[in-house]
Amino acid sequence: MSLVTIVLVDDHKLIRQGIRSLLEAQQRYEVVGEANDGREGFELIERVSPDIAIIDMMIPNLNGIEIARLVNQRGLRTKILILTMCDTATYAVRALQGGALGYILKDSDFSEILHAIQNVLISKRYLSPEIAEEVLDLLLKAGAGKEEDALNLLSPREREILQLVGEGKTNSSIADQLTLSIRTVESHRFNTMKKLRLNSHADLVKFAINTGLVTSSPHI
């Protein structure tokens, strides 16, 4: 039986090392790469095409939902499992809508993580039991709401820049990070504000927080 290949994307090295050690002790899984931010993580997924990517929700530069969206949009084979401290059902719904197959909390037992991996591997959705009922209730009440619908109006690049704005990055630092001109970043910001009918930088940051692109507190 061939090994299941896995990529780990989390900005905490200790967490990546712990998960790698536990997985590889099973002698069924092979961790083929690690990344400590979202952009690096997505590029790694594109490059090595693992069976599964285990991704932190609130990772810098490109969060777990946005990675799932990009993997889905590009038609990549990798299945996405979100591993996070964010126990809010709205985030879980948005992750599933973005293309993730699993959403599991970081305080879960390792046996539950293995169970989630096994489900995701055969394309079955998996939610931590602690939030599953709340997620179902939210879905029955028409999903994540008007702001999520508005978010879908944005292009992948506009969502990426919106997250970086929400993280407090300046136009100049965003331009450097994405290898774009400042004028291009400004153009994307203008288009984003126009599409979302927002009027200020503060409105952009608030929108990014409300839609789960960033968190209002330091990410975990």
N, C-alpha and C positions, 0 to 999 in steps of 0.2 A: 504494500500500500504506500503510495507516494505521500510525502508530508504536506500538510496544509500550510501554505505560506501566508505570513502575516506581517503587516507593517504597523508600527506603533507611532502615534502622533500625539505628543503631550509635552508641554513645556517644563515639566518636572522630571528631571533625569532619574531621580530615585524611583518614581512611579514606573517609568519605562523599564528600568532595570529589574524591579520586582516582578512585573508582569512577564517580562522575557524569561526570567529564571523559572517562574511557576509554569509557564507554557512549555518551555523546552524540556522540563522535567517529565512531562507527559509522554515524550518521545513520539508524538504524533504531529507536533507543530514546529515550524521553523520560522523564527523572526528574521526576515530578510532585509529589514531596514528600520531606522528610527529617524524621527524628525522632531524638532522642538518648536516649530511654528507652522501655521497653516499653509502658507505659500510653499515652504520647503516640503511639507507633507504631501501636498497635491502633486508637486513635481516628482516626488519619489514614487507615488502611486502610478503616475503616468509611465515612469521609467522602468519599474520592476514588475508591474502588473500582478500584485499579490492576490491571493484568493480573498483575503479579508483585510480591511484596515480598521484598527481600533483607535478611535479619535476622541480626544478631549473636546467637550462642547465649546468652552470659552477660551480657545487657544488664540494667541495674537495673530494679526495680519490677515487671516482667512479662517473664520470659525468653522466648527464642525458641520453646521447646516450648509454653509456655502461650499465646503468641500464636497458634501453629498450631492448638492445641486450640480456642481461641475462634473463630477464623476457620471452622474445620470445623463447630463446634457451631451457629454462626449461619447456616451455609449461604452464606457470602460467596463471591464468584466468584474472589477473589484467590488465586493459587497461591504457596506459600511455599517459598523457597530459603534455607536456613540457611548463613551464611558465618561461619566460626569458627576459632579457634585450638585448640579442643577436639578432639583427635584420638582420643578414646576411643570405641570402638565402642558401648558402652552408651548414650552420649548420642545417637549417630546413630540407634540403634534406637528410642529414646524419641521422638526428633524425628519419625521416620517413623510411628510408632504414633500420635503426636499429630496427624498430618495434613500434615506437611511433605512435599514431593515431592522435595526435593534437600537434600543435606548436603555442603558443600564446604569445604575447608580454606583459610585465608587465605594460606597460602604457595603456593597454586596459581598457575600462569601465568594471565594474563588470558584466553588462548585457551581454557583449561579452564573458566573462569567463563562465557565465552560459550557453550561447549558445554553446560554445565549449564543455563543460561537457556533455550537452544533446546529441550532435553529437557523441562524443567519446563513450558514454554509449551504443549506438546502433551500434557501430563499424563503424561509418562514420568518415572519415578523416576531420580534420578542421585546417585551417591555418588563421592566422591574415590577414585581407584584405591588410594591408600595405605591406606584403611580398609575397602574393599569386601569383601575376603575375610574379614576379622575380623568384620564385621557379619553376613555370611552364616553363619559358624560360630556366632555368638551366637544368631541366629534359629533355627538348627537345634537348639540346646540349650535351646529353649523360651523365648527372649526375655529380657526384663529382670528376671524373677524376682518373688519375693513382695512386695517393697517397691513395685514398680511396680503390682502388682495392688491393693495397699492404697491407693496414691495415687489410683487410679480411684474409690475410695469417696468421695472429697472432691468437694464442689461447686466450680465455678470460683472463687467468692469465697473459699472455704476454702483452695484452692491458692494464690490470690493472696496472702492474708494469711500463709500458711505461708512463701512465698518471702520476704516482707518480714521476717518473724521471722528467717529464716535469714540475711538480710542485716544483721541486728543492729538493726533498727528497734524502738523501744519501742511499747507499745500506744498511747500518746498521739500519736506521730509517724505511726503507721499510720492512726489515726483521722483526723488532719488531712489526710493524703495522699489517703485514699479518701472523705473527706467523710462519715464515719460517727461515731457516738458511741463513746466508750471502752467503754461497756457492751456495745455490739454487737460490737466487736472482741474483747472478752473472751469473749463468748458463742461466737463463731466459733472462737476458740482452744480453748475448753473442748470444743466439739463435735469439733474436729479431733483433739485428744488422746484423746477417748473412742473415736472411730472407729478410730484407729491404735493404740489400747492403749498409749499413751505416758504417762509419769509426770512429766516435768519439761520445763522450757525447754530444757535441754541435749539431751534426747531429740528435741525438735522440730527443733533446729538440725542435729543429726546426721542425722535423717531427710531433711531438705531437701537436705543435701549428698549423701547416698547415692542419692537419686533424681534428682539433676541439676538441681534447682530453683535451687541456688546452688553455687558452688565454694568449697572451703575456703581457696583463695588468692585474692588480688585478681583480679577478672574482667578478661579481656583483650579 
